[in-house]
Amino acid sequence: MAAAYERIADDLRTAIRAGHLRPGDRLPAETKLAERFGRSVPTVREALRALRDEGLIEKRHGIGTFVRCRRTPARRSNLRHQWEKDRVRASPEQRARTGATEHDTGLEVDELVIRARYREVAADADVAGAFGVPEGTTLLERRYRTRCAAESAPFGLTTSYLVRDMIAGNPDLLDASKEPWPGGSQSQLYSVGIELDRVEERVTARPPTPEEAAELEVPPGTSVLVLRKVSYDVLGRVVDVADLVLPGDRTELLFTTSLERW
C-alpha cells in the first residue's frame, strides 16, 4: 500500500497533468491541504517535496507553492554550425534578424534578453591545453546569459574563450557593448579573416553546483549537460573554446549524421 504522502502526491500530480491545476496556479496552503486530505502538515510537506523534486511545483519563499510554468525548450542540433557559417557573408541586416538561440528555440529576436560580459584572463592549464598555447596566455573570456524575456532563467551558462592576440586586429571584438553581434561567433571571427573548418563537441552530464542550480532554476535532482565546444579554422588552429552548462530539464541535443551511399 502506498504511503499517505504518496497518495497526496498522486492526487495533486493527476490534477496538474489533467490541467485542473494549471501552470502558475497557486496551491492551497499546507494547512488547507492537510484538512482536505485528513493528514498531518508534515505528511503534506513530504508530498509537496516529492512533486517539487519532479519539477511539477515550485515554492516561492514568503508567497506560497505554485504549479511550475513550463520553460521554453531548446533543441540544439549539430547542423547549427553549418547554418551559422552559411550566414557569415550575408548582410548585417540579414544576420541581425535571427541568431542561433532563435534557431534553437523558435523565438523571435525581440522575445530574448541577451547579456554578455567580457574580461581578459590568463589561460589556465585546461583551456591552454585545449588551445595548444602556453599557460598564462592572454585570453578574452566571454560570458553569455540569454533568456526568454518572459522567463527569469537563462537557456544555459556559456563561457567562451578566444586568444586575444588572434582577434585584436578588430577592436570591436574586445568590446562587450557590441553584443549581440549579428551572425554570432563565426561572423566575429570572419571579421579578422578566420574561417571555421570544423567544430568538435563533447557532452557529459553531472549534478549542477548550487550556484548553477540557482541561476538555471532547475528542480532538485535535475542534472545539467556540460558541453565543451572546440572550433578549428581552415589552418587547423583552435580558435574558440567554449564551455556550456545546459539545464537537463529543457534542453534537447539532436545529432544528424549524413552517410555516404554505396
C-alpha positions in Angstrom: 0.0 0.0 0.0 1.3 3.4 -0.9 2.3 5.7 1.9 0.0 8.6 2.8 2.2 11.2 1.3 2.4 9.3 -2.0 -1.4 9.2 -2.2 -1.5 13.0 -1.7 1.2 13.5 -4.3 -0.7 11.2 -6.7 -3.8 13.3 -6.3 -2.1 16.6 -6.9 0.0 15.2 -9.8 -3.1 13.9 -11.5 -4.7 17.4 -11.1 -1.7 19.1 -12.6 -1.4 16.7 -15.6 -5.1 16.9 -16.3 -5.0 20.7 -16.4 -7.2 21.2 -13.3 -4.2 22.9 -11.8 -2.5 25.0 -14.5 1.0 26.4 -14.7 1.2 29.5 -12.4 -1.7 28.4 -10.2 -1.2 28.7 -6.5 -1.7 25.6 -4.4 -3.8 25.8 -1.2 -1.8 26.4 2.0 -0.3 23.3 3.6 -2.8 23.5 6.5 -5.7 23.6 4.0 -4.3 20.6 2.1 -3.9 18.8 5.4 -7.5 19.4 6.2 -8.6 18.3 2.7 -6.7 15.0 2.8 -7.2 14.4 6.5 -3.4 14.1 7.1 -0.8 16.0 9.1 1.1 19.0 7.8 4.4 17.1 7.8 2.8 14.5 5.6 1.6 17.2 3.2 5.1 18.7 3.1 6.6 15.4 2.2 4.1 15.1 -0.7 4.9 18.6 -1.9 8.6 17.9 -1.6 8.2 14.9 -4.0 6.3 17.0 -6.5 9.0 19.7 -6.3 11.7 17.1 -6.9 9.8 16.1 -10.0 9.8 19.7 -11.3 6.0 19.9 -11.1 5.7 22.6 -8.5 7.9 25.4 -7.0 8.0 27.1 -3.7 8.3 30.9 -3.7 9.5 31.9 -0.3 7.1 34.1 1.6 4.4 33.7 -1.2 3.4 30.1 -1.5 3.7 27.0 -3.6 2.8 27.2 -7.3 2.4 24.8 -10.3 5.7 25.3 -12.2 5.4 27.0 -15.5 6.9 25.1 -18.4 10.2 26.6 -19.6 10.9 27.3 -23.2 12.7 24.2 -24.5 15.8 24.5 -26.7 16.8 21.9 -29.3 20.5 22.2 -30.1 21.4 20.4 -33.4 24.9 19.9 -34.7 23.6 21.2 -38.0 23.5 24.7 -36.4 27.2 25.2 -37.2 26.8 25.0 -41.0 23.7 27.1 -40.7 25.8 29.8 -38.9 28.6 29.5 -41.5 26.1 29.9 -44.4 25.1 33.3 -42.9 28.6 34.7 -42.3 28.8 36.6 -45.6 25.2 37.8 -45.5 24.5 41.4 -44.9 24.5 42.7 -41.3 20.8 43.3 -41.7 20.1 39.7 -42.7 22.2 38.4 -39.9 20.6 40.6 -37.3 17.1 39.2 -38.0 17.8 35.9 -36.2 20.5 34.1 -34.4 21.5 30.7 -33.0 19.3 31.0 -29.9 16.3 31.9 -32.0 17.1 28.9 -34.3 17.2 26.6 -31.3 14.1 27.8 -29.6 11.8 29.2 -32.3 11.6 32.6 -30.5 12.0 35.9 -32.2 14.8 38.4 -31.6 12.5 40.8 -29.6 11.5 37.9 -27.3 15.0 37.4 -26.0 17.1 39.2 -23.4 20.8 38.8 -24.1 23.6 39.7 -21.6 27.3 39.5 -22.4 30.3 40.2 -20.1 33.9 40.3 -21.4 37.2 40.3 -19.5 40.8 39.4 -20.1 42.1 36.3 -18.3 45.3 34.2 -18.2 44.8 30.8 -19.7 44.7 28.0 -17.0 46.1 24.6 -17.7 42.8 23.2 -19.0 42.0 25.9 -21.5 45.6 26.4 -22.5 45.8 22.7 -23.3 42.6 22.9 -25.5 44.1 25.8 -27.4 47.6 24.3 -27.6 49.1 27.5 -26.1 51.3 28.2 -23.0 49.6 28.6 -19.7 49.2 32.3 -18.9 48.4 33.2 -22.5 46.1 36.2 -22.5 42.6 35.2 -23.4 39.3 37.1 -23.9 36.7 35.4 -21.7 33.1 36.0 -22.8 30.2 35.0 -20.6 26.7 34.9 -22.2 23.4 34.6 -20.5 20.4 34.6 -22.9 16.8 34.1 -21.7 13.3 34.4 -22.9 12.0 37.8 -21.9 9.0 36.2 -20.2 11.2 34.0 -18.0 13.9 34.6 -15.4 16.3 31.7 -16.1 18.7 31.6 -19.0 18.8 28.8 -21.6 22.3 27.9 -20.4 25.5 29.2 -18.9 28.0 29.9 -21.7 31.7 30.8 -21.3 33.7 31.3 -24.5 37.4 31.9 -24.8 39.4 33.5 -27.7 43.1 34.1 -27.8 43.4 37.9 -27.5 46.2 38.4 -30.0 44.3 36.3 -32.6 41.4 38.7 -32.7 42.9 42.0 -31.6 43.0 43.3 -35.2 39.3 44.2 -34.8 38.9 46.2 -31.6 35.1 45.7 -31.7 35.7 42.1 -30.8 37.1 43.2 -27.5 34.0 45.3 -26.7 31.0 43.6 -25.0 28.8 46.6 -25.9 28.9 45.4 -29.5 26.8 42.3 -28.5 24.7 40.8 -29.7 26.9 40.5 -32.8 24.9 39.9 -36.0 25.7 36.3 -37.0 27.4 35.3 -33.8 30.9 34.0 -33.2 31.6 32.8 -36.7 30.8 36.2 -38.0 33.0 37.8 -35.4 35.9 35.5 -36.3 35.3 36.1 -40.0 35.8 39.9 -39.4 39.5 39.1 -38.7 39.8 36.7 -41.6 39.2 33.4 -39.7 37.1 30.7 -41.4 36.0 27.7 -39.4 36.7 24.3 -40.8 35.1 22.1 -38.1 33.6 22.1 -34.6 34.1 19.4 -32.1 31.6 19.0 -29.2 31.9 16.7 -26.2 28.9 16.3 -23.9 28.8 14.9 -20.4 26.2 15.1 -17.6 26.6 15.8 -13.9 24.7 17.3 -11.0 24.7 21.1 -11.0 26.7 23.1 -8.5 24.5 25.1 -6.1 25.3 28.3 -8.0 24.4 26.7 -11.3 21.1 25.2 -10.0 20.1 28.6 -8.6 20.9 30.5 -11.8 19.3 28.0 -14.1 16.4 27.5 -11.7 16.4 23.7 -12.1 14.4 21.4 -9.8 16.2 19.4 -7.2 17.6 16.2 -8.7 17.9 17.6 -12.2 21.2 17.0 -14.0 22.9 19.5 -16.3 24.6 18.8 -19.6 28.1 20.1 -19.9 29.3 20.7 -23.4 32.9 21.6 -24.4 32.9 23.1 -27.9 36.2 23.5 -29.7 36.3 25.3 -33.0 39.1 24.8 -35.6 39.9 27.1 -38.5 40.9 26.0 -42.0 44.6 26.2 -41.0 44.0 23.6 -38.2 44.3 26.1 -35.4 41.9 26.1 -32.4 40.3 29.5 -32.5 37.5 29.2 -30.0 37.0 27.1 -26.8 33.5 27.3 -25.2 32.0 25.6 -22.1 28.3 25.4 -21.9 26.2 24.3 -18.9 22.7 23.4 -20.1 19.7 22.5 -17.9 18.7 18.9 -18.4 15.0 19.5 -17.9 14.6 21.7 -21.0 17.5 21.0 -23.4 17.5 18.5 -26.2 20.6 17.6 -28.2 19.9 16.5 -31.7 22.7 14.9 -33.8 22.2 14.3 -37.5 24.8 12.2 -39.4 24.7 12.1 -43.2 26.0 8.8 -44.5 27.7 8.2 -47.9 25.7 6.0 -50.2 27.2 2.8 -51.5 
